[in-house]
Amino acid sequence: MKRHLVFVTNSRADYGKLKPLIQAIDSLEKGILDHPMSGKITYAIFVCGMHLLEQYGSTYIEIFKDGFEHVFLAKPAQSAGFSQEMDLALADTITQFHQFIAHQRPDLIVFHGDRLETLACAIVGSFNSILSAHIEGGELSGTLDESIRHSVSKLAHLHFVCEERARQILLQMGERAENIFVIGSSDIDVMLGDLPSFSQVQARYSQIQAFRRQYAILIYHPVVSEIIDLPHTIYEILEGCKLATQKGQNFVCIYPNNDLGSEAILNALATLKNNPHFVCFPSMKFEYFLTLLKNAQFIIGNSSAGIREAGVYGVPCLNLGSRQHKRSTASHITQVKEDRHAILEAILEVKTKPHHQPTYHFGTGQSVAHFLNALSPALFDTPTQKYFAHD
């Protein structure tokens, strides 16, 4: 009997982590891997959330370009980041995903992270007694996202985490040890593989050619609980970066996610349009972003890319604010106040130091192999009735 998987992807960020796993399942479906499930598995991809928004680059297009054959698009559920729409977007995604799985009848649903669409699909899977797997549960951030992530983990039946600390947190939450698999972060498999050259990145994103290799990456996402201060905060951040441009610094800016407050950040970025030291992109193909990151002087903002991916390349991270304050405190990370003068001082300081040694706290590039090792025929017999596990 063939088993049918449904992957859920809602943004450029989670697709970068899910893509290696989807590629592995695609190979199993085609019977070209030596594996107990080879030729005994099928899959589909449910695409929703930010992927569908033109303002954020219509990143669903990249999924089709990657050659996957079983791709299904939801209808856009929301525009950029208004709080009164986020709960409605959750409800709309629940409705659409319910209709989708009623047709697909999957044996396993696989979703990632802590976005509202992930929570919606986890609810649907749980309420319909469909086996569900959560990628990268058990992580701490200290923001609303953390509550969503833990909620998703409690609804899921299987957990593929990237580090031992995450496993321990899931155990504290009452998840069963035999259902938790430490596989590392699958995007590191991509990071340590073959990437586009820097010249290829320059050719595709020609706006950065003038920067040569003298640039930093700026990514700043809204923090929902700090929305009142956000306009002032992003103003201070950009003013600090502008002060650095007077010293010759350039910045490649990537749009934020579409959480509440994103419009304030987008409006602030729009004011940089005629500043030759700033280039802004709604999104960037993941592999090209990795090459850009690998060659950057540093990354600044509050993106997890600065905490996780930057460390693999030894690229310094100037981490701003509270969004990542419960994540890693690796040596490549410097915590900086969201104040223009503190930001300028940190930028001038970081440019005087060499890059750090690579850190592999979240994996060594073997995540797909670990995922496939866990994907046994018996895994599909995991009970969907959950109980709080305790000693």
C-alpha positions in Angstrom: 0.0 0.0 0.0 1.3 3.4 -1.0 1.4 6.2 1.6 0.4 9.7 0.7 2.1 12.8 2.2 1.0 16.4 2.1 3.6 19.1 2.7 2.4 22.6 3.8 4.5 25.6 2.9 3.5 29.2 3.6 6.5 31.4 3.1 10.0 31.7 1.5 11.5 30.9 4.9 9.8 27.5 5.5 10.1 26.5 1.9 13.9 26.8 2.2 13.8 24.2 5.0 11.1 21.9 3.5 12.5 21.8 0.0 15.3 19.3 0.7 12.8 17.0 2.4 10.3 17.3 -0.5 13.1 16.5 -2.9 13.8 13.3 -1.0 10.2 12.3 -1.0 10.0 13.1 -4.7 12.9 10.7 -5.2 11.1 8.0 -3.2 8.0 8.4 -5.2 10.0 7.9 -8.4 11.7 4.9 -6.9 15.2 6.2 -7.3 16.4 5.9 -3.7 17.4 2.7 -1.9 14.9 2.9 0.9 12.1 0.7 2.4 9.6 3.3 1.2 11.0 3.7 -2.3 8.1 3.4 -4.8 5.6 3.2 -2.0 5.0 6.9 -1.3 3.3 9.8 -3.1 3.0 13.4 -2.1 1.4 16.8 -2.7 2.3 20.3 -1.7 -0.2 22.8 -0.3 1.0 26.3 -0.9 -0.5 29.2 1.1 0.2 32.3 3.1 2.9 34.8 2.0 3.8 32.7 -1.0 0.7 34.0 -2.7 1.1 37.7 -2.1 2.5 39.7 -5.0 3.8 42.4 -2.6 6.2 39.8 -1.2 7.4 38.5 -4.5 4.8 35.8 -5.4 7.3 33.2 -4.1 5.1 30.3 -5.1 6.6 30.7 -8.5 9.9 29.3 -7.2 8.2 26.1 -6.2 7.0 25.5 -9.8 10.4 26.4 -11.1 11.9 23.7 -8.9 10.0 21.2 -10.9 7.7 19.7 -8.4 4.6 18.2 -10.1 2.0 18.0 -7.3 1.6 21.7 -6.3 -1.7 23.1 -5.2 -2.3 26.8 -4.5 -4.6 28.1 -1.9 -6.5 31.4 -2.5 -4.8 34.4 -0.8 -6.2 34.8 2.6 -4.9 38.2 3.6 -3.0 41.2 2.6 0.0 42.4 4.5 -0.1 42.2 8.2 -3.3 43.8 9.7 -4.2 42.3 13.0 -7.9 42.3 12.3 -7.3 40.0 9.4 -4.9 37.5 11.0 -7.5 35.6 12.8 -9.7 35.6 9.7 -6.7 34.4 7.7 -6.4 31.5 10.2 -10.0 30.6 9.7 -9.8 30.9 6.0 -6.8 28.6 5.8 -8.5 26.1 8.0 -11.5 26.0 5.6 -9.3 25.7 2.5 -7.0 23.1 4.0 -10.0 21.0 5.2 -11.3 21.0 1.7 -7.9 20.1 0.3 -7.3 17.1 2.6 -10.8 15.8 2.1 -9.8 15.3 -1.5 -6.2 14.3 -0.9 -6.8 11.9 2.0 -3.2 12.0 3.2 -1.6 9.5 5.5 0.8 12.1 6.9 0.8 15.9 6.9 4.2 17.7 7.2 4.4 21.3 8.3 7.1 23.6 9.6 7.6 26.3 12.2 5.3 28.9 13.8 3.2 30.8 11.2 -0.5 31.1 11.5 -1.0 28.9 8.4 1.0 26.2 10.1 -1.3 26.4 13.1 -4.4 26.2 10.8 -3.2 23.1 9.1 -2.2 21.5 12.4 -5.7 22.1 13.7 -7.2 20.5 10.6 -5.0 17.4 10.9 -5.7 17.0 14.6 -9.4 17.4 14.3 -9.5 14.8 11.4 -7.2 12.3 13.2 -4.6 12.5 10.4 -1.0 11.8 11.4 0.9 15.1 11.4 4.6 15.9 11.7 6.0 19.2 12.9 9.4 20.4 11.7 11.5 22.4 14.1 9.2 22.4 17.1 10.5 22.8 20.7 12.3 26.1 20.0 12.2 29.3 22.0 12.1 32.9 20.8 10.2 34.9 23.4 7.6 36.3 21.1 4.0 35.4 20.0 5.6 33.0 17.5 6.7 30.8 20.3 3.2 30.3 21.6 2.1 29.3 18.1 5.0 26.9 17.7 4.2 25.2 21.0 0.6 25.0 20.1 1.4 23.3 16.8 3.7 20.8 18.6 0.9 19.8 20.9 -1.4 19.2 17.9 1.3 17.2 16.0 2.1 13.5 16.5 5.6 13.4 15.2 8.5 15.9 15.7 11.6 16.5 13.6 13.7 18.9 15.6 17.1 20.4 14.9 18.8 20.2 18.3 18.8 18.3 21.6 17.5 21.3 23.5 14.4 21.3 21.4 13.9 17.6 22.1 14.1 18.3 25.8 11.6 21.0 25.6 9.1 18.8 23.8 9.7 16.1 26.5 8.8 18.7 29.1 5.6 19.5 27.2 4.6 15.8 27.5 5.5 14.6 24.0 6.6 11.0 23.7 10.3 10.4 23.3 9.8 7.7 20.6 8.0 10.3 18.5 10.8 12.9 18.6 13.7 12.8 16.1 16.7 15.1 16.2 17.6 15.6 12.5 19.2 19.0 12.4 18.0 21.9 10.3 17.5 20.8 6.7 18.5 24.2 5.2 22.0 23.5 6.4 22.1 20.6 3.9 21.5 23.2 1.2 24.0 25.6 2.7 26.8 23.1 2.6 25.9 21.9 -0.9 26.4 23.5 -4.3 25.2 27.1 -4.4 25.1 29.7 -7.2 28.3 31.7 -7.5 28.4 35.3 -6.4 28.6 36.4 -10.0 25.4 34.5 -10.7 23.7 36.2 -7.8 24.9 39.6 -9.2 23.6 38.7 -12.6 20.1 37.7 -11.3 19.9 40.6 -8.9 21.7 43.3 -10.8 21.0 46.1 -8.4 23.7 44.8 -6.0 26.5 44.8 -8.6 27.6 48.3 -7.6 28.2 47.0 -4.0 30.7 44.4 -5.2 31.3 42.5 -1.9 31.1 45.5 0.4 27.6 45.1 1.8 25.6 43.9 4.8 22.1 42.3 4.8 19.3 44.0 6.7 16.2 42.0 7.6 13.8 43.3 10.3 10.5 41.6 11.1 7.7 43.2 13.2 7.2 42.0 16.8 3.5 41.9 17.4 3.7 42.7 21.2 5.8 45.8 20.5 3.7 47.2 17.7 3.1 50.7 19.3 6.8 51.4 19.3 7.5 49.9 15.8 7.5 53.1 13.7 10.0 54.8 16.0 12.1 51.6 16.2 12.4 51.1 12.5 13.2 54.8 12.1 16.0 54.5 14.6 17.4 51.4 12.9 17.4 53.0 9.4 18.9 56.2 10.8 21.7 54.1 12.3 22.3 52.4 9.0 22.3 55.7 7.2 25.0 57.0 9.5 27.0 53.9 8.5 26.6 54.7 4.8 28.5 57.9 5.5 31.4 55.6 6.2 30.8 53.7 3.0 28.6 50.9 4.2 26.0 49.4 1.8 22.9 47.4 2.7 20.8 44.8 0.9 17.4 44.9 2.5 14.9 42.0 2.4 11.2 42.6 3.1 9.8 41.5 6.5 7.2 38.8 7.0 3.6 40.0 6.8 2.8 40.0 10.5 1.0 42.9 12.2 3.2 45.9 11.8 4.9 44.9 8.5 3.3 47.9 6.7 5.3 50.3 9.0 8.5 48.6 8.0 7.6 48.5 4.3 6.8 52.2 4.4 10.1 53.0 6.1 12.0 50.9 3.5 10.2 52.8 0.7 11.9 56.0 1.8 15.3 54.4 0.8 14.3 54.2 -2.8 16.7 56.9 -4.0 19.5 56.1 -1.6 22.4 54.5 -3.6 23.6 52.7 -0.5 20.4 50.6 -0.1 18.8 48.0 -2.3 15.5 46.4 -1.3 14.0 43.1 -2.5 10.6 41.7 -1.6 12.2 38.3 -1.5 15.1 36.3 -2.9 15.4 32.7 -4.1 16.8 30.7 -1.1 20.0 29.4 -2.7 20.8 32.9 -4.0 20.1 34.4 -0.6 22.6 31.9 1.0 25.3 32.9 -1.4 24.5 36.6 -0.6 24.8 35.8 3.1 28.0 33.8 2.7 29.7 36.8 1.1 28.2 39.5 3.3 30.3 41.6 5.7 27.6 41.0 8.4 23.8 40.6 8.8 21.8 43.0 10.9 18.2 42.9 12.2 16.1 40.3 14.0 15.8 37.5 11.5 16.6 33.9 12.5 18.9 33.9 9.5 21.3 35.9 11.6 21.1 33.5 14.5 21.2 30.2 12.6 22.4 30.4 9.0 24.9 33.1 9.5 26.7 31.0 12.1 27.3 28.2 9.6 29.2 30.6 7.5 30.8 32.5 10.3 29.2 35.7 9.3 28.8 38.2 12.2 25.2 39.0 13.3 24.1 42.2 14.9 20.9 41.1 16.5 18.4 43.9 17.3 15.7 43.8 19.9 13.8 41.0 21.5 12.5 38.8 18.7 15.3 36.3 19.0 16.4 36.8 22.5 15.8 33.3 23.7 17.6 31.6 20.8 21.3 30.8 20.5 23.9 33.1 22.0 26.7 31.8 19.7 29.9 33.8 19.4 29.0 35.3 16.0 26.0 37.1 17.6 26.3 40.6 19.1 23.1 42.0 20.8 22.6 45.6 19.9 20.1 48.2 21.2 17.6 49.5 18.6 19.2 53.0 18.8 20.9 54.8 15.9 24.1 55.5 17.8 24.4 52.0 19.3 23.8 50.6 15.8 26.5 52.8 14.2 29.0 51.9 16.9 28.3 48.2 16.5 28.6 48.4 12.7 32.0 50.2 12.9 33.2 47.6 15.5 32.1 44.5 13.6 33.8 45.7 10.4 37.2 45.7 12.2 37.0 42.0 13.1 37.5 38.9 11.0 34.7 36.4 10.4 34.1 33.8 13.0 34.7 30.0 12.8 31.7 28.2 11.5 29.3 26.8 14.0 27.1 23.7 13.4 24.9 23.8 16.5 21.8 23.2 14.3 23.1 20.4 12.1 26.0 19.3 9.9 24.2 18.9 6.6 22.8 15.4 7.2 19.2 16.3 8.0 17.7 14.7 4.9 19.5 11.4 5.7 18.2 11.5 9.3 14.7 12.3 8.1 14.7 9.3 5.7 16.1 7.0 8.4 13.1 8.0 10.6 10.6 7.5 7.7 10.0 3.8 8.2 6.8 2.0 7.3 6.1 1.6 11.0 6.1 5.4 11.4 2.8 5.6 9.7 1.2 3.4 12.4 1.9 6.0 15.1 -1.4 6.5 17.1 -3.2 9.8 16.4 -4.7 9.7 19.9 -2.2 11.6 22.1 -1.6 11.4 25.8 0.6 13.5 28.0 3.7 11.4 28.5 5.3 11.5 32.0 7.6 9.3 34.0 
